[in-house]
Amino acid sequence: MTTVRKNAILVVSIEVDPVDAEELHRWYDEEHGPERLAMPGFVSLRRFRAHDNPNRFLALYVLEYPEAATSPEYMSQVQSQWARDVMAKWKQWDRNVWIELTSNDR
């Protein structure tokens, strides 16, 4: 796979029931976040809560290149039981990789 060195972000939006929010945060802090940041091409992670919905969350990963979020290494990671349990409770979610535009891209 050819790695294109363009700044990118991975944006993940998740909505959970109020009773599941604490477990989601603990999973991100203790397992998911550290695992992702240890992967090649992942630079940082910031998390947000929706202003108008306290049960909707956004994870923003800064990537060195867009393929970091779709590489064979990333896609072949085995999910823990904890990850499967947490993700099974998501009411709604969306995941997209975004590439930074430069003046040459417009």
C-alpha positions in Angstrom: 0.0 0.0 0.0 1.3 3.5 -0.9 1.1 5.8 2.0 0.1 9.3 1.1 1.6 11.8 3.5 -1.3 14.2 3.9 -2.6 15.5 7.2 -5.9 13.8 8.1 -8.4 13.3 10.9 -10.5 10.4 11.9 -13.9 11.6 13.3 -16.1 9.2 15.3 -19.5 10.3 16.6 -21.2 8.0 19.1 -24.5 8.2 21.0 -25.2 6.1 24.0 -27.9 5.8 26.7 -27.1 7.9 29.8 -26.4 4.7 31.9 -23.7 3.7 29.4 -21.8 6.9 29.2 -19.4 6.3 32.1 -18.4 2.9 30.8 -17.8 4.4 27.3 -15.5 7.1 28.9 -13.6 4.5 30.9 -13.1 2.3 27.9 -11.8 5.2 25.8 -9.4 6.3 28.7 -8.1 2.8 29.7 -8.2 0.7 26.5 -9.3 2.2 23.2 -7.5 5.5 23.3 -4.1 4.1 24.3 -4.4 1.3 21.7 -5.1 3.7 18.9 -2.4 6.2 19.9 0.1 3.3 19.9 -0.7 2.6 16.2 1.4 3.9 13.3 0.1 7.2 12.0 -2.1 8.1 15.0 -0.8 11.4 16.5 -3.4 12.5 19.1 -7.0 12.0 20.4 -9.4 14.6 21.6 -12.9 13.9 22.8 -16.0 16.1 23.0 -19.6 16.1 24.2 -22.4 17.6 22.1 -23.6 20.9 23.4 -27.3 20.0 22.9 -27.1 16.3 23.7 -25.2 15.1 26.8 -25.3 11.5 25.5 -23.6 12.2 22.2 -19.8 12.1 22.0 -17.2 12.9 19.4 -13.7 11.5 19.1 -11.2 13.4 16.9 -8.0 11.6 16.0 -5.2 13.5 14.3 -3.5 11.3 11.7 -0.2 11.6 10.0 -1.8 10.2 6.8 -5.3 9.0 6.0 -4.4 5.4 5.5 -3.5 5.1 9.2 -7.2 4.5 9.9 -7.7 1.8 7.2 -4.3 0.1 7.1 -4.1 -3.7 7.3 -2.6 -3.4 10.8 -5.5 -1.2 11.9 -8.2 -3.3 10.3 -6.8 -6.6 11.6 -6.7 -5.7 15.3 -8.8 -8.1 17.4 -11.4 -6.4 19.5 -11.4 -7.2 23.2 -14.5 -8.5 24.9 -14.8 -5.1 26.6 -14.7 -3.3 23.3 -17.4 -5.6 21.9 -19.6 -5.0 25.0 -19.2 -1.2 24.9 -19.8 -1.0 21.1 -22.9 -3.2 21.4 -24.5 -0.4 23.5 -24.0 2.4 20.9 -27.4 3.7 19.8 -26.0 5.5 16.9 -22.5 6.1 15.5 -20.6 7.4 12.5 -17.0 7.2 11.4 -15.2 9.2 8.7 -11.6 10.0 7.6 -11.1 13.6 6.5 -8.1 14.9 4.5 -6.8 18.4 5.1 -7.3 20.6 2.0 -4.5 22.7 0.7 -4.6 25.4 -1.9 -3.7 22.8 -4.5 -6.7 20.6 -3.6 -9.4 23.2 -4.2 
